[in-house]
């Protein structure tokens, strides 16, 4: 598991209010089906921005970007590569 993924999972465990353990969810599991609300996804986004020193642009503020660990990882990697 990459450092990025473990950091994302730690943020999800702290902010997503998932019904399941973030550490054991498959990377492609739907986080909304696992219990994350829209409100919790905003908290996750803010925590990701702080942890990775990035800012999600408006076009990335969609449900699909925050739908799974792998989707979040792709977005974070794209944004950190641009920095």
C-alpha angles and dihedrals in degrees: 000000000000123000089244092056093047090050091049091049090050090052091048091050090052102039113016098071091218122183088221133052109274090212093062101040115110112251091246096047115125106251092200090056087048089060108273113143126208089253091052091049089060089054089049091050092051092048091049091051090052096043096047098031092237137125122221109228118226093258089060095052094099134121091245094059090059097035098102143004090256093050091050091047091053092050094046092048091049092051096044090050089056093052 
